[in-house]
Amino acid sequence: MPDRKPVESSGEPRRVARLERSLAIEHRGLSGVGEGIDLLPYLLILRDSWRMIVGAMAVTLVATFLITKYMITRSYRAMAILRPTPRLATQGRLAGLAIPDSLGSFAGLLSGRASDEAEEYSTILRSFAFTNALIEQHHIEQRPAGISFNPLSYLGSGENDPQWSRYRLMESQFSCEYSPKTGNITLLYEDRSAAGAQRVLDYYIDDLRDQLRRRDVQDATTAIASLKAEARATSDYLLQTQLYELIARQMQQLKLAEVQADFAFAVLEPPIAPRKAYRPSLSFDCALAALLGAFAASVWVLAIPRRPRLARSQELSRAVIDDDGTVLNSKVL
């Protein structure tokens, strides 16, 4: 009889391939036990709950859009830029003197003086007395610009004092920044209307000029009164002559004090407020709300006890899909 050749079954290579693949999967699972946590089961849970996550994103996005669009008060921010002028340069300009560009050390001295005066102006603009005087003089309506909360403002003394309350509210809406690199002072103010923000920032600039003018006039008046009293008290004719010369100079300084404040700083950018609201940002708030909604839904899906689903996801993560679509588990093989 002729030798019969063994007939190989067509399903034998397929079964061997399945065994090799399942062994490789088990080897990867065992080797990854000490390396880290298998995240695939959790990703499968998130995939199964994608409708809930998308729904949470849609709900938070729509709610944030409606609240931001129709409920939250909009605020507008006005901006102005000032350039302080050193007093030496101001006095020289009033006297008709010009400073040559070749005097580098003198220019450096003026730059240092301008920095000191910029810090002085910033301190005046943020001071308690200046702010409350501005509110009372111009009858500024106190109203928060949008939603703002500063927990530190309730600490310390004077929290029940209406003046301190007005000052804190005004301080939260106003900011003054000095840049040593450019030598400019940037003034910013927020209000519920663009015209209101621009008007209040005009008040800040005008009242700063007035205060500098009053200070120069007061200094000159005090110096004149002191020199006159000293001249009357002395009997030395030569000393009296020198004192009267100083009085004449102070009288001249008193006349120039009215004009000198106008040159104390230059307004490079007058107060201007864009007609677009500064806060809130509709696109940013909606995008952030959608991300937070998706994150909260994902945490909720993973946090609630679902041991059967987690066990099923772990089984699916170790499953082998056959060529014909049949799901074969490595444990069964």
Secondary structure per residue as TSV (DSSP state, phi and psi in degrees):
chain	resnum	aa	ss	phi	psi
A	1	M	-	360.0	138.4
A	2	P	-	-67.2	146.6
A	3	D	-	-65.6	135.2
A	4	R	-	-90.8	128.5
A	5	K	-	-83.4	136.5
A	6	P	-	-63.2	130.3
A	7	V	-	-89.5	119.4
A	8	E	-	-83.0	132.4
A	9	S	-	-73.2	143.4
A	10	S	T	-69.8	-21.8
A	11	G	H	-86.4	-8.9
A	12	E	H	-66.8	-49.3
A	13	P	H	-60.3	-35.1
A	14	R	H	-66.0	-40.4
A	15	R	H	-66.4	-39.6
A	16	V	H	-63.8	-41.2
A	17	A	H	-62.9	-38.3
A	18	R	H	-66.4	-40.1
A	19	L	H	-63.7	-41.4
A	20	E	H	-64.8	-41.3
A	21	R	H	-67.1	-41.5
A	22	S	H	-67.0	-38.0
A	23	L	H	-64.2	-38.2
A	24	A	H	-65.6	-38.6
A	25	I	H	-66.6	-43.4
A	26	E	H	-64.3	-35.8
A	27	H	H	-65.7	-40.5
A	28	R	H	-65.9	-38.6
A	29	G	H	-66.1	-41.6
A	30	L	H	-69.7	-38.0
A	31	S	H	-70.0	-25.3
A	32	G	T	-89.8	1.8
A	33	V	T	-65.6	-43.6
A	34	G	T	-85.6	-7.2
A	35	E	T	-91.8	-33.7
A	36	G	-	177.3	-174.2
A	37	I	-	-92.8	138.8
A	38	D	-	-78.4	113.2
A	39	L	-	-90.2	-6.8
A	40	L	H	-61.7	-41.7
A	41	P	H	-59.8	-38.8
A	42	Y	H	-69.4	-36.5
A	43	L	H	-65.9	-34.2
A	44	L	H	-67.9	-36.2
A	45	I	H	-64.0	-43.2
A	46	L	H	-63.8	-36.2
A	47	R	H	-65.9	-39.8
A	48	D	H	-68.6	-25.1
A	49	S	T	-104.2	26.5
A	50	W	H	-65.8	-30.0
A	51	R	H	-65.6	-40.0
A	52	M	H	-66.5	-40.0
A	53	I	H	-67.0	-44.6
A	54	V	H	-64.6	-38.8
A	55	G	H	-63.8	-39.8
A	56	A	H	-64.6	-40.0
A	57	M	H	-60.7	-44.4
A	58	A	H	-66.2	-40.5
A	59	V	H	-65.1	-48.2
A	60	T	H	-65.2	-36.2
A	61	L	H	-65.9	-45.9
A	62	V	H	-66.3	-42.2
A	63	A	H	-63.9	-42.1
A	64	T	H	-65.9	-38.6
A	65	F	H	-61.6	-46.0
A	66	L	H	-67.5	-42.2
A	67	I	H	-66.4	-45.6
A	68	T	H	-67.5	-35.9
A	69	K	H	-77.0	-37.8
A	70	Y	H	-121.3	-10.7
A	71	M	T	-115.9	-39.3
A	72	I	S	-78.3	134.0
A	73	T	-	-73.0	132.1
A	74	R	-	-80.4	150.1
A	75	S	B	-127.8	145.5
A	76	Y	E	-119.4	145.0
A	77	R	E	-119.9	127.0
A	78	A	E	-99.1	151.4
A	79	M	E	-134.7	143.8
A	80	A	E	-144.0	149.1
A	81	I	E	-124.0	127.3
A	82	L	E	-116.5	149.6
A	83	R	E	-123.3	107.9
A	84	P	E	-63.9	143.2
A	85	T	-	-110.9	125.7
A	86	P	-	-59.8	148.4
A	87	R	H	-65.2	-34.4
A	88	L	H	-62.7	-41.6
A	89	A	H	-67.9	-36.2
A	90	T	H	-65.8	-44.8
A	91	Q	H	-65.6	-38.1
A	92	G	H	-65.5	-37.4
A	93	R	H	-67.1	-40.1
A	94	L	H	-68.3	-30.7
A	95	A	T	-84.5	-3.2
A	96	G	T	83.9	21.8
A	97	L	-	-98.5	149.1
A	98	A	-	-117.5	140.7
A	99	I	-	-96.5	117.5
A	100	P	-	-65.1	146.6
A	101	D	T	-71.7	-18.7
A	102	S	T	-73.1	-18.3
A	103	L	-	-83.0	83.0
A	104	G	H	-67.3	-40.7
A	105	S	H	-65.8	-38.8
A	106	F	H	-67.5	-37.6
A	107	A	H	-65.5	-38.5
A	108	G	H	-64.1	-37.7
A	109	L	H	-63.0	-41.9
A	110	L	H	-64.7	-37.0
A	111	S	H	-64.5	-40.8
A	112	G	H	-64.9	-38.8
A	113	R	H	-65.6	-38.1
A	114	A	H	-63.9	-37.7
A	115	S	H	-64.6	-42.8
A	116	D	H	-63.1	-42.4
A	117	E	H	-69.8	-32.5
A	118	A	H	-64.8	-41.8
A	119	E	H	-65.1	-36.5
A	120	E	H	-65.0	-44.4
A	121	Y	H	-63.7	-40.3
A	122	S	H	-63.3	-40.4
A	123	T	H	-64.6	-40.7
A	124	I	H	-64.0	-43.7
A	125	L	H	-65.1	-29.9
A	126	R	T	-96.8	3.5
A	127	S	-	-75.3	157.5
A	128	F	H	-67.4	-46.1
A	129	A	H	-64.6	-44.2
A	130	F	H	-63.9	-43.1
A	131	T	H	-65.5	-45.5
A	132	N	H	-68.9	-35.9
A	133	A	H	-64.5	-38.1
A	134	L	H	-64.2	-41.8
A	135	I	H	-64.3	-44.8
A	136	E	H	-71.2	-38.0
A	137	Q	H	-69.7	-40.6
A	138	H	H	-101.6	1.0
A	139	H	T	54.9	52.3
A	140	I	-	-73.8	129.3
A	141	E	-	-75.5	124.8
A	142	Q	-	-86.1	113.0
A	143	R	-	-150.5	133.7
A	144	P	-	-63.5	141.4
A	145	A	S	-90.1	95.3
A	146	G	S	79.0	-155.3
A	147	I	S	-99.5	119.8
A	148	S	-	-142.9	141.5
A	149	F	-	-145.4	124.1
A	150	N	-	-125.1	98.9
A	151	P	G	-63.8	-26.5
A	152	L	G	-71.2	-19.6
A	153	S	G	-70.4	-16.6
A	154	Y	G	-93.6	1.7
A	155	L	S	-93.6	155.4
A	156	G	S	91.9	-175.0
A	157	S	S	-86.0	161.2
A	158	G	-	77.8	19.5
A	159	E	T	-71.2	-21.8
A	160	N	T	-96.7	-1.1
A	161	D	-	-77.5	125.3
A	162	P	H	-62.7	-31.4
A	163	Q	H	-65.7	-41.9
A	164	W	H	-68.2	-35.1
A	165	S	H	-64.1	-43.6
A	166	R	H	-64.6	-39.2
A	167	Y	H	-65.3	-43.4
A	168	R	H	-64.5	-40.2
A	169	L	H	-65.4	-42.2
A	170	M	H	-66.8	-37.7
A	171	E	H	-67.2	-33.0
A	172	S	H	-70.5	-20.7
A	173	Q	H	-100.1	-15.0
A	174	F	E	-113.8	142.2
A	175	S	E	-142.1	146.1
A	176	C	E	-133.9	119.8
A	177	E	E	-125.9	130.3
A	178	Y	E	-109.0	133.0
A	179	S	E	-108.8	109.2
A	180	P	T	-63.0	-24.4
A	181	K	T	-69.9	-43.1
A	182	T	T	-98.7	-20.0
A	183	G	T	76.8	17.6
A	184	N	E	-107.6	154.3
A	185	I	E	-110.7	124.3
A	186	T	E	-103.6	122.6
A	187	L	E	-105.8	133.1
A	188	L	E	-132.1	139.0
A	189	Y	E	-144.8	136.2
A	190	E	E	-108.2	141.5
A	191	D	E	-152.4	168.2
A	192	R	S	-73.5	-13.4
A	193	S	S	-132.5	149.1
A	194	A	H	-66.6	-39.5
A	195	A	H	-66.1	-37.9
A	196	G	H	-66.3	-41.5
A	197	A	H	-63.7	-41.4
A	198	Q	H	-67.1	-39.2
A	199	R	H	-66.5	-43.6
A	200	V	H	-66.1	-36.5
A	201	L	H	-67.5	-32.9
A	202	D	H	-62.3	-39.3
A	203	Y	H	-61.0	-41.6
A	204	Y	H	-59.0	-46.6
A	205	I	H	-68.0	-45.1
A	206	D	H	-65.6	-40.8
A	207	D	H	-70.3	-29.8
A	208	L	H	-65.5	-43.0
A	209	R	H	-60.8	-44.5
A	210	D	H	-63.4	-39.6
A	211	Q	H	-68.2	-40.6
A	212	L	H	-63.7	-38.3
A	213	R	H	-65.6	-45.5
A	214	R	H	-64.0	-36.6
A	215	R	H	-65.7	-44.2
A	216	D	H	-64.2	-41.9
A	217	V	H	-64.4	-42.0
A	218	Q	H	-66.0	-40.7
A	219	D	H	-62.7	-44.7
A	220	A	H	-66.4	-39.6
A	221	T	H	-66.1	-41.2
A	222	T	H	-65.5	-40.3
A	223	A	H	-65.4	-39.4
A	224	I	H	-64.3	-45.5
A	225	A	H	-62.9	-39.4
A	226	S	H	-68.1	-40.8
A	227	L	H	-67.6	-38.6
A	228	K	H	-64.4	-41.6
A	229	A	H	-64.6	-37.7
A	230	E	H	-70.1	-36.4
A	231	A	H	-68.1	-36.0
A	232	R	H	-70.9	-31.4
A	233	A	H	-79.0	-24.0
A	234	T	-	-91.3	149.1
A	235	S	-	-106.5	-1.1
A	236	D	-	-79.2	120.9
A	237	Y	H	-66.5	-41.7
A	238	L	H	-64.4	-42.2
A	239	L	H	-66.9	-38.2
A	240	Q	H	-62.0	-39.7
A	241	T	H	-62.0	-44.0
A	242	Q	H	-66.1	-38.7
A	243	L	H	-66.0	-40.1
A	244	Y	H	-67.8	-30.6
A	245	E	H	-65.3	-41.0
A	246	L	H	-65.9	-36.3
A	247	I	H	-64.0	-39.8
A	248	A	H	-63.7	-39.0
A	249	R	H	-66.7	-39.8
A	250	Q	H	-67.7	-33.4
A	251	M	H	-64.3	-38.5
A	252	Q	H	-66.8	-40.1
A	253	Q	H	-64.4	-34.6
A	254	L	H	-65.3	-38.3
A	255	K	H	-67.7	-36.4
A	256	L	H	-80.3	-15.1
A	257	A	H	-62.9	-33.6
A	258	E	H	-63.9	-34.7
A	259	V	H	-91.1	-29.8
A	260	Q	H	-63.1	-34.2
A	261	A	G	-65.5	-27.5
A	262	D	G	-67.7	-22.9
A	263	F	G	-104.9	10.5
A	264	A	S	-65.5	-33.2
A	265	F	E	-152.9	154.4
A	266	A	E	-106.3	137.9
A	267	V	E	-89.9	98.1
A	268	L	E	-73.1	-38.1
A	269	E	E	-130.7	108.7
A	270	P	E	-64.7	160.5
A	271	P	E	-56.2	126.4
A	272	I	E	-142.4	139.0
A	273	A	-	-127.2	120.8
A	274	P	-	-62.2	150.2
A	275	R	S	-78.5	-7.4
A	276	K	S	-86.5	136.0
A	277	A	-	-64.0	139.6
A	278	Y	S	-78.6	-40.4
A	279	R	B	-139.2	148.2
A	280	P	-	-83.6	164.2
A	281	S	-	-95.4	111.1
A	282	L	H	-63.3	-46.7
A	283	S	H	-66.2	-42.9
A	284	F	H	-66.3	-44.1
A	285	D	H	-64.1	-40.9
A	286	C	H	-66.7	-42.1
A	287	A	H	-64.3	-43.1
A	288	L	H	-65.3	-40.1
A	289	A	H	-65.3	-39.5
A	290	A	H	-63.9	-41.9
A	291	L	H	-65.6	-41.9
A	292	L	H	-66.4	-37.4
A	293	G	H	-63.3	-43.1
A	294	A	H	-64.4	-39.9
A	295	F	H	-65.4	-44.5
A	296	A	H	-63.8	-41.2
A	297	A	H	-65.2	-38.7
A	298	S	H	-65.2	-42.5
A	299	V	H	-63.8	-39.7
A	300	W	H	-64.4	-42.1
A	301	V	H	-64.0	-40.0
A	302	L	H	-81.9	-22.4
A	303	A	H	-84.6	-34.7
A	304	I	S	-69.9	145.7
A	305	P	-	-68.0	118.6
A	306	R	-	-139.0	62.7
A	307	R	H	-64.2	-41.2
A	308	P	H	-61.8	-40.9
A	309	R	H	-68.7	-38.3
A	310	L	H	-65.9	-41.4
A	311	A	H	-64.1	-39.2
A	312	R	H	-64.7	-39.8
A	313	S	H	-66.6	-36.3
A	314	Q	H	-66.8	-36.6
A	315	E	H	-66.5	-41.8
A	316	L	H	-65.9	-31.7
A	317	S	H	-69.1	-22.9
A	318	R	T	-101.7	7.5
A	319	A	E	-80.7	154.6
A	320	V	E	-118.4	127.7
A	321	I	E	-94.6	124.3
A	322	D	-	-74.0	168.8
A	323	D	T	-64.7	-30.5
A	324	D	T	-91.5	9.3
A	325	G	S	97.2	-2.1
A	326	T	-	-78.6	133.3
A	327	V	E	-88.5	119.4
A	328	L	E	-115.0	131.1
A	329	N	E	-90.8	143.3
A	330	S	T	-67.1	-29.4
A	331	K	T	-69.1	-36.5
A	332	V	T	-65.4	-41.7
A	333	L	-	-68.9	360.0
